[in-house]
Amino acid sequence: MLTSVRELARSLLSIIETRARLAANELEEQAVRLVEITLWFSLAILFLSVAGLTIPQLFLAVALLNVVVAGWIFCSVPEFVVRLRLWLLSAGGQPPASSS
């Protein structure tokens, strides 16, 4: 009986250690994401200061780049144009109907 209790304790400890490792990995990934976001913000600030742009002008530049990339994707893969049309014709852009 004592050996079965020990085995049970070891298996429970193994489960707890596994969960602790998973939680530590998640925290590490979140820390890396925070550092990445900080680097992107610092690059954006550097870009603003070098280019002499204001924040609204930066948003406009990013929006124009999004339009260019979307156009390139739609030209490369015509199926996406069909999917976009179907999405717009179905319920795209409309708020869900309220159930009153």
NORRA-V905330 format. One line per field, one symbol per residue. phi: phi as a letter, one per 20 degrees, with the letter a starting at -180 (. if undefined). psi: psi as a letter, one per 30 degrees, with the letter a starting at -180 (. if undefined). burial: # if it has 9 or more other ideal C-beta (glycine too) atoms within 8 Angstrom, else .. Layout:
BEGIN
phi->???
psi->???
burial->???
END
This chain:
BEGIN
phi->.fffffffffffffffffffffffffffffffffffffffffffffffffemeefgffffffffffffffffffffcfffffffffffffcfneffffde
psi->eeeeeeeeeeeeeeeeeeeeeeeeeeeeeeeeeeeeeeeeeeeeeeeeeefhlleeeeeeeeeeeeeeeeeeeeeejfeeeeeeeeeefcgkfklkkki.
burial->...........................................#..##....#....#..#...........##.....#...#................
END
